[in-house]
Amino acid sequence: MTSEAPLAREHSTSEDELSGEGFSFLQLSGNYAQYGTHRLLYPSFAKNVEDLIRNETKYYIVAVTPKTPNGTSGIGSIHSPAAHADKSATL
């Protein structure tokens, strides 16, 4: 099994989750069944989709980031001040 297999599986799972979220919203079923109209539910739907995409992106970044000899990622935390130091110096 290649190192790409877990990524492909995760992508497929994420795709299924996004599709399921879209169908639930379209049909006003699942989490959307009791709340009314598409217009009222759209903000909740958009947030759910953004969360799914954000989670997939985080997983992908972790999966493709080379590891350092001590087993940690080589890029640092995306939330750490060091990760943004060069950008803030040019602002």
Buried (B, 14 or more C-beta within 10 A) or exposed (E): EEEEEEBEEBBEEBEEBBEEBEEBBEEBEEBBEEEEEEEEBEEEBEEBBEEBEEEBEEBBEEEEEEEEEEEEBEBBEEEEEEEEEEEEEEE
